[in-house]
Amino acid sequence: MKVTPDIIRYEFIGAKGLVTQSPNINYMGVGGLVVGESKNTFTFQNPEGTRRVIKEVATFDFTFSDGTVVEIDGKLLVGRSEDRLKKSVKRLW
């Protein structure tokens, strides 16, 4: 997968995710398979159960089905997945 600023338009349900940075220490290291997404949260499924993480206060590492790993600031992901399709993002690099 080619990583571009359009990565925020991708579907994250079904990807493996991990919280790598957050001011909330309870979110650090939370991860697993993304099984749900709302406007402000991701829901992760792991062997211990499900955990919901607020997008705005976390940085995520997502691993997609082709093995590509991408780090994304959760502030860019706030909003419903269908609304992110309309969002334009300035080039970050």
DSSP file (Angstrom, degrees, kcal/mol; ACC not computed):
  #  RESIDUE AA STRUCTURE BP1 BP2  ACC     N-H-->O    O-->H-N    N-H-->O    O-->H-N    TCO  KAPPA ALPHA  PHI   PSI    X-CA   Y-CA   Z-CA
    1    1 A M              0   0    0      0, 0.0     2,-0.5     0, 0.0    63,-0.0   0.000 360.0 360.0 360.0 134.5    0.0    0.0    0.0
    2    2 A K        -     0   0    0     66,-0.0     2,-0.6     1,-0.0    66,-0.0  -0.717 360.0-137.5 -82.8 127.3    1.3    3.4   -0.9
    3    3 A V        +     0   0    0     -2,-0.5    -1,-0.0     2,-0.0    67,-0.0  -0.785  39.9 149.3 -92.2 118.5    1.2    5.8    2.1
    4    4 A T    >   -     0   0    0     -2,-0.6     3,-2.0    88,-0.0     4,-0.1  -0.812  65.4 -88.9-135.2 173.5   -0.1    9.2    1.2
    5    5 A P  G >  S+     0   0    0      0, 0.0     3,-1.1     0, 0.0     4,-0.1   0.721 119.6  74.6 -59.8 -17.8   -2.0   12.0    3.1
    6    6 A D  G >   +     0   0    0      1,-0.2     3,-2.2     2,-0.1     4,-0.3   0.464  64.7  99.7 -72.9   0.9   -5.1   10.2    1.8
    7    7 A I  G X  S+     0   0    0     -3,-2.0     3,-1.6     1,-0.3    -1,-0.2   0.792  70.2  66.5 -58.5 -27.8   -4.5    7.5    4.4
    8    8 A I  G <  S+     0   0    0     -3,-1.1    -1,-0.3     1,-0.3    -2,-0.1   0.672  93.3  61.0 -70.1 -13.1   -7.1    9.1    6.6
    9    9 A R  G <  S+     0   0    0     -3,-2.2    -1,-0.3    76,-0.1    -2,-0.2   0.538  84.7 105.1 -86.8  -7.1   -9.8    8.2    4.1
   10   10 A Y  S <  S-     0   0    0     -3,-1.6     2,-0.5    -4,-0.3    74,-0.1  -0.247  80.7-105.2 -73.0 161.4   -9.1    4.4    4.5
   11   11 A E        -     0   0    0      1,-0.1    -1,-0.1     2,-0.1    -2,-0.1  -0.777  30.5-172.9 -85.8 124.3  -11.3    2.0    6.3
   12   12 A F    >   +     0   0    0     -2,-0.5     3,-2.2    -4,-0.1    22,-0.3   0.629  51.1 106.2 -96.4 -16.2   -9.8    1.1    9.7
   13   13 A I  T 3  S+     0   0    0      1,-0.3    22,-0.2    22,-0.1     3,-0.1  -0.508  87.3  24.9 -66.4 127.0  -12.3   -1.6   10.7
   14   14 A G  T 3  S+     0   0    0     20,-2.4    -1,-0.3     1,-0.4     2,-0.2   0.210  99.0 112.2 100.8 -13.0  -10.5   -4.9   10.3
   15   15 A A  S <  S-     0   0    0     -3,-2.2    19,-2.8    19,-0.1     2,-0.5  -0.553  73.0-113.3 -86.6 156.8   -7.0   -3.3   10.7
   16   16 A K  E     -AB  33  63A   0     47,-2.2    47,-3.1    17,-0.2     2,-0.3  -0.786  40.8-172.4 -88.3 132.8   -4.8   -4.1   13.7
   17   17 A G  E     -AB  32  62A   0     15,-3.1    15,-2.5    -2,-0.5     2,-0.3  -0.898  15.7-173.9-128.5 156.1   -4.2   -1.0   15.8
   18   18 A L  E     -AB  31  61A   0     43,-1.4    43,-2.7    -2,-0.3     2,-0.6  -0.982  26.2-127.7-148.1 134.7   -2.1    0.0   18.8
   19   19 A V  E     + B   0  60A   0     11,-2.7    10,-1.9    -2,-0.3    41,-0.2  -0.756  30.7 171.6 -82.6 118.6   -2.1    3.2   20.9
   20   20 A T  E     +     0   0A   0     39,-2.8     2,-0.4    -2,-0.6    40,-0.2   0.736  63.4  21.3-101.2 -27.8    1.5    4.4   20.9
   21   21 A Q  E     + B   0  59A   0     38,-1.2    38,-2.3     6,-0.1    -1,-0.3  -0.999  64.4 142.6-143.7 139.6    1.2    7.8   22.6
   22   22 A S        -     0   0    0     -2,-0.4    36,-0.2    36,-0.2     6,-0.1  -0.901  48.2-132.1-168.5 143.3   -1.5    9.4   24.8
   23   23 A P  S    S+     0   0    0      0, 0.0     2,-0.8     0, 0.0    35,-0.1   0.737  97.5  78.8 -69.5 -20.1   -1.6   11.8   27.7
   24   24 A N  S >> S-     0   0    0     33,-0.4     3,-1.8     1,-0.2     4,-0.6  -0.803  72.1-159.1 -88.6 109.4   -4.0    9.2   29.3
   25   25 A I  T 34 S+     0   0    0     -2,-0.8     3,-0.3     1,-0.3    -1,-0.2   0.719  86.8  68.3 -65.8 -19.6   -1.8    6.4   30.6
   26   26 A N  T 34 S+     0   0    0      1,-0.2    -1,-0.3    -3,-0.1    -2,-0.0   0.730  98.9  51.3 -70.0 -20.1   -4.7    4.0   30.6
   27   27 A Y  T X4 S+     0   0    0     -3,-1.8     3,-2.2     2,-0.1    -8,-0.3   0.698  81.4 112.4 -87.2 -21.3   -4.7    4.1   26.8
   28   28 A M  T 3< S+     0   0    0     -4,-0.6    -8,-0.2    -3,-0.3     3,-0.1  -0.308  89.6   6.3 -59.1 126.7   -1.0    3.3   26.4
   29   29 A G  T 3  S+     0   0    0    -10,-1.9    -1,-0.3     1,-0.3     2,-0.2   0.401  89.7 141.4  83.1  -3.1   -0.5   -0.1   24.8
   30   30 A V    <   +     0   0    0     -3,-2.2   -11,-2.7   -11,-0.1     2,-0.3  -0.536  27.5 125.6 -70.8 135.0   -4.2   -0.7   24.1
   31   31 A G  E     +A   18   0A   0     -2,-0.2     2,-0.3   -13,-0.2   -13,-0.2  -0.967  10.3 121.6-170.7-175.6   -4.6   -2.4   20.8
   32   32 A G  E    S-A   17   0A   0    -15,-2.5   -15,-3.1    -2,-0.3     2,-0.4  -0.945  70.8 -16.6 139.4-159.0   -6.0   -5.2   18.8
   33   33 A L  E     -AC  16  45A   0     12,-2.2    12,-2.8    -2,-0.3     2,-0.7  -0.652  64.7-122.6 -80.9 130.2   -8.3   -5.6   15.9
   34   34 A V  E     + C   0  44A   0    -19,-2.8   -20,-2.4    -2,-0.4    10,-0.2  -0.643  40.8 164.3 -75.2 115.5  -10.4   -2.6   15.2
   35   35 A V  E     +     0   0A   0      8,-2.7     2,-0.3    -2,-0.7    -1,-0.2   0.493  60.0  21.7-110.9  -8.2  -14.0   -3.8   15.4
   36   36 A G  E     - C   0  43A   0      7,-1.2     7,-2.7   -24,-0.1     2,-0.3  -0.994  54.3-169.6-158.5 152.8  -15.9   -0.6   15.6
   37   37 A E  E     + C   0  42A   0     -2,-0.3     5,-0.2     5,-0.2     2,-0.2  -0.979   8.1 174.1-146.7 132.0  -15.6    3.1   14.9
   38   38 A S        -     0   0    0      3,-2.6    41,-0.2    -2,-0.3    -2,-0.0  -0.602  54.3 -81.0-119.8-172.6  -17.7    6.1   15.9
   39   39 A K  S    S+     0   0    0     -2,-0.2    40,-3.0     1,-0.2     3,-0.0   0.882 127.0  16.0 -58.0 -40.1  -17.2    9.8   15.4
   40   40 A N  S    S+     0   0    0     38,-0.2    15,-2.8    15,-0.1    16,-0.4   0.451 120.7  52.6-117.2  -2.6  -14.9   10.1   18.4
   41   41 A T  E     - D   0  54A   0     13,-0.3    -3,-2.6    14,-0.1     2,-0.4  -0.937  53.2-147.9-138.5 156.6  -13.7    6.5   19.3
   42   42 A F  E     -CD  37  53A   0     11,-2.3    11,-2.7    -2,-0.3     2,-0.5  -0.941  19.3-145.4-112.2 144.6  -12.2    3.3   18.0
   43   43 A T  E     -CD  36  52A   0     -7,-2.7    -8,-2.7    -2,-0.4    -7,-1.2  -0.963  15.2-162.1-112.2 121.8  -13.2    0.0   19.6
   44   44 A F  E     -CD  34  51A   0      7,-3.3     7,-2.3    -2,-0.5     2,-0.5  -0.844   5.7-153.5-105.3 137.8  -10.4   -2.6   19.8
   45   45 A Q  E     +CD  33  50A   0    -12,-2.8   -12,-2.2    -2,-0.4     5,-0.2  -0.948  27.6 153.6-108.8 126.3  -11.0   -6.4   20.3
   46   46 A N  E >   - D   0  49A   0      3,-2.7     3,-1.9    -2,-0.5   -14,-0.1  -0.862  60.9 -84.1-139.7 175.9   -8.2   -8.3   21.9
   47   47 A P  T 3  S+     0   0    0      0, 0.0     3,-0.1     0, 0.0   -15,-0.0   0.768 126.5  55.0 -57.1 -26.3   -8.0  -11.6   24.0
   48   48 A E  T 3  S-     0   0    0      1,-0.3     2,-0.3     3,-0.0    -3,-0.0   0.659 121.8 -96.1 -80.2 -15.4   -8.9   -9.6   27.2
   49   49 A G  E <   -D   46   0A   0     -3,-1.9    -3,-2.7     2,-0.0     2,-0.4  -0.963  59.3 -34.8 135.9-154.7  -12.1   -8.2   25.7
   50   50 A T  E     -D   45   0A   0     -2,-0.3     2,-0.4    -5,-0.2    -5,-0.2  -0.839  46.3-170.4-109.5 146.8  -13.0   -4.9   24.0
   51   51 A R  E     -D   44   0A   0     -7,-2.3    -7,-3.3    -2,-0.4     2,-0.4  -0.997  12.2-146.7-133.9 140.0  -11.6   -1.5   24.8
   52   52 A R  E     -D   43   0A   0     -2,-0.4     2,-0.4    -9,-0.2    -9,-0.2  -0.904  16.0-168.4-107.4 133.7  -12.8    1.9   23.5
   53   53 A V  E     -D   42   0A   0    -11,-2.7   -11,-2.3    -2,-0.4     2,-0.4  -0.978  23.7-122.0-126.5 133.6  -10.2    4.6   22.9
   54   54 A I  E >   -D   41   0A   0     -2,-0.4     3,-0.5   -13,-0.2   -13,-0.3  -0.597  19.0-147.1 -73.9 128.4  -10.9    8.3   22.2
   55   55 A K  G >  S+     0   0    0    -15,-2.8     3,-1.7    -2,-0.4    19,-0.2   0.899  88.2  60.9 -64.0 -44.3   -9.3    9.3   18.9
   56   56 A E  G 3  S+     0   0    0    -16,-0.4    19,-0.3     1,-0.3    -1,-0.2   0.738 105.7  45.5 -63.0 -26.2   -8.4   12.9   19.7
   57   57 A V  G <  S+     0   0    0     -3,-0.5   -33,-0.4    17,-0.1     2,-0.3   0.150 106.0  67.3-106.1  19.8   -6.1   12.1   22.6
   58   58 A A    <   -     0   0    0     -3,-1.7    16,-2.4   -36,-0.2     2,-0.4  -0.954  61.9-141.8-140.0 156.7   -4.1    9.3   21.1
   59   59 A T  E     -BE  21  73A   0    -38,-2.3   -39,-2.8    -2,-0.3   -38,-1.2  -0.977  31.0-155.8-113.5 132.8   -1.6    8.4   18.4
   60   60 A F  E     -BE  19  72A   0     12,-2.8    12,-2.9    -2,-0.4     2,-0.5  -0.822  18.4-151.3-115.4 146.5   -2.2    5.1   16.7
   61   61 A D  E     -BE  18  71A   0    -43,-2.7   -43,-1.4    -2,-0.3     2,-0.4  -0.984  23.6-166.1-107.3 120.2   -0.1    2.6   14.8
   62   62 A F  E     -BE  17  70A   0      8,-2.9     8,-2.5    -2,-0.5     2,-0.6  -0.913  10.1-158.9-110.0 134.6   -2.2    0.7   12.3
   63   63 A T  E     -BE  16  69A   0    -47,-3.1   -47,-2.2    -2,-0.4     6,-0.2  -0.961  16.4-154.9-111.1 118.3   -1.2   -2.5   10.5
   64   64 A F    >   -     0   0    0      4,-2.5     3,-2.3    -2,-0.6   -49,-0.1  -0.361  33.4 -93.9 -90.1 171.8   -3.1   -3.1    7.3
   65   65 A S  T 3  S+     0   0    0      1,-0.3    -1,-0.1     2,-0.1   -50,-0.0   0.731 123.6  55.3 -60.6 -25.5   -3.7   -6.5    5.6
   66   66 A D  T 3  S-     0   0    0      2,-0.1    -1,-0.3     1,-0.0    -3,-0.0   0.407 122.2-103.0 -89.1   4.4   -0.7   -6.1    3.3
   67   67 A G  S <  S+     0   0    0     -3,-2.3     2,-0.2     1,-0.3    -2,-0.1   0.381  71.8 146.0  94.3  -2.9    1.6   -5.6    6.3
   68   68 A T        -     0   0    0     -5,-0.1    -4,-2.5     1,-0.0     2,-0.5  -0.503  34.5-154.9 -69.6 131.0    2.0   -1.8    6.0
   69   69 A V  E     -E   63   0A   0     -2,-0.2     2,-0.4    -6,-0.2    -6,-0.2  -0.942  14.6-179.1-110.9 128.8    2.4   -0.1    9.4
   70   70 A V  E     -E   62   0A   0     -8,-2.5    -8,-2.9    -2,-0.5     2,-0.5  -0.990  20.3-145.3-131.2 133.4    1.3    3.6    9.6
   71   71 A E  E     +E   61   0A   0     -2,-0.4     2,-0.4   -10,-0.2   -10,-0.2  -0.868  25.8 179.8 -97.3 127.5    1.5    6.0   12.5
   72   72 A I  E     -E   60   0A   0    -12,-2.9   -12,-2.8    -2,-0.5     2,-0.4  -0.991  30.1-124.0-133.0 133.9   -1.4    8.4   12.5
   73   73 A D  E >   -E   59   0A   0     -2,-0.4     3,-1.7   -14,-0.2     4,-0.4  -0.619  22.6-136.0 -72.0 128.4   -2.4   11.2   15.0
   74   74 A G  G >> S+     0   0    0    -16,-2.4     3,-1.2    -2,-0.4     4,-0.6   0.723  98.3  72.8 -61.3 -23.2   -5.9   10.6   16.2
   75   75 A K  G >4 S+     0   0    0    -19,-0.3     3,-0.5     1,-0.3    -1,-0.3   0.817  94.6  54.3 -61.9 -29.0   -6.8   14.3   15.7
   76   76 A L  G <4 S+     0   0    0     -3,-1.7    -1,-0.3     1,-0.2    -2,-0.2   0.688 107.0  52.0 -75.2 -18.0   -6.8   13.7   12.0
   77   77 A L  G <4 S+     0   0    0     -3,-1.2    -1,-0.2    -4,-0.4    -2,-0.2   0.463  75.4 122.3-100.0  -3.3   -9.3   10.8   12.4
   78   78 A V    <<  +     0   0    0     -4,-0.6   -38,-0.2    -3,-0.5     2,-0.2  -0.418  55.3  53.6 -64.5 130.5  -11.9   12.5   14.4
   79   79 A G  S    S-     0   0    0    -40,-3.0     5,-0.1   -41,-0.2     2,-0.0  -0.457  98.8 -55.3 125.9 160.5  -15.2   12.3   12.6
   80   80 A R    >>  -     0   0    0     -2,-0.2     4,-1.6     1,-0.1     3,-0.7  -0.358  51.1-117.4 -67.0 149.8  -17.4    9.6   11.0
   81   81 A S  H 3> S+     0   0    0      1,-0.3     4,-0.7     2,-0.2     3,-0.1   0.867 115.3  52.7 -59.5 -37.1  -15.6    7.5    8.5
   82   82 A E  H 34 S+     0   0    0      1,-0.2     4,-0.3     2,-0.2     3,-0.3   0.793 107.6  52.0 -70.3 -25.9  -18.0    8.6    5.7
   83   83 A D  H X> S+     0   0    0     -3,-0.7     3,-1.0     1,-0.2     4,-0.6   0.764  97.4  66.4 -79.2 -25.4  -17.2   12.2    6.5
   84   84 A R  H >< S+     0   0    0     -4,-1.6     3,-0.5     1,-0.2    -1,-0.2   0.763  89.1  67.7 -66.1 -23.6  -13.5   11.7    6.3
   85   85 A L  T 3< S+     0   0    0     -4,-0.7    -1,-0.2    -3,-0.3    -2,-0.2   0.832 102.5  45.7 -63.2 -30.6  -13.9   11.0    2.6
   86   86 A K  T <4 S+     0   0    0     -3,-1.0    -1,-0.2    -4,-0.3     2,-0.2   0.623  92.8 102.0 -86.4 -14.8  -14.8   14.6    2.1
   87   87 A K    <<  -     0   0    0     -4,-0.6     2,-0.4    -3,-0.5   -79,-0.0  -0.485  59.1-151.5 -76.8 136.4  -12.0   16.0    4.3
   88   88 A S        -     0   0    0     -2,-0.2     2,-0.4   -82,-0.0    -2,-0.1  -0.888  10.1-159.4-106.7 142.1   -8.9   17.4    2.6
   89   89 A V        -     0   0    0     -2,-0.4     2,-0.1     0, 0.0     3,-0.1  -0.960  17.2-123.5-124.1 134.9   -5.5   17.2    4.3
   90   90 A K        -     0   0    0     -2,-0.4     2,-0.1     1,-0.1     0, 0.0  -0.448  49.0 -87.2 -68.7 149.4   -2.5   19.3    3.7
   91   91 A R        -     0   0    0      1,-0.2    -1,-0.1    -2,-0.1   -87,-0.0  -0.382  36.9-158.4 -60.6 131.6    0.6   17.3    2.9
   92   92 A L              0   0    0      1,-0.1    -1,-0.2    -2,-0.1    -2,-0.1   0.563 360.0 360.0 -93.2 -10.5    2.3   16.3    6.2
   93   93 A W              0   0    0      0, 0.0    -1,-0.1     0, 0.0    -2,-0.1   0.340 360.0 360.0-142.1 360.0    5.8   15.6    4.9
